[in-house]
């Protein structure tokens, strides 16, 4: 596959960095280099060599999206930006790969399939759902719906490792359940869909393994890191955010059904395997 005809949008984010490592010949654009919220900017871009666009751009500050300014930014990037890319891709017969989220659901289902109706609880979730709808109008699309992303950037695992290194025993929510998704798994899934020319559409992508709470994930992180002297106290989402303003509601159940992508021949990696590797790498730095 010739990655010199690829364009990675949102190249500086956690997923964008992983995509650059996988596709070193691809064109890369950060949010400041290519403003996807402005259709005229996209129209003037040189699309001549591009056959595939991977949209890794996103306004992902879930709580920030609840503010007046954040609401505008979330909708501009997640909805309008995605729609603009879909319009460009449709006009030029470009394959569009777009990243979605479990936040498009309300988290009441134990397992989320690709066909579940949208039911977002937050501004962020609503803006992402709108982007999904726009992208799906373009025939040549892959929407990868994912959850709890961990990569090269600020993320939950790094935060917990930082607390552990300071000998802090944290209190962590225990009523949100799901699976981690490492950027390596997302990149592997994107490459699989493109190489195998799988049917266009929406695919759930997370690491495989047992669904688990953030509190229990923290216990696994501490075990892998050797922080055996530390403990993790459970709390509920409601208790954790009590008295805090501007907090977006979170889906409590985020586990994604992976059978659709696995039926294309994709082998999902257990999150515990990737977490072990990730923690060892972080501690070695």
Buried (B, 14 or more C-beta within 10 A) or exposed (E): EEBEBBBBBBBBBBBBBBBBEBBEEBBBBBBEEBBBBBBEEBEEBEBEEBBBBBBBBBBBBBBBBBBEEBBEBBBBBBBBBBBBBBBBBBEEEBBBBBBBBBBBBBBEBEBBEBEBEBBBBBBBBBBBBBBBBBBBEBEBBBBBBBBBBBBBBEBBBBEBBEBBEEEEBBBBBBBBBBBBBBBBBBBBBBBBBBEEEBEBEBBBBBBBBEBBBBBBBBBBBBEBBEBEEBEBEBBEBEEBBEEEEEBBBBBBBBBBBBEBBBEBEBEBBBBBEBBBBBBEEBEEE
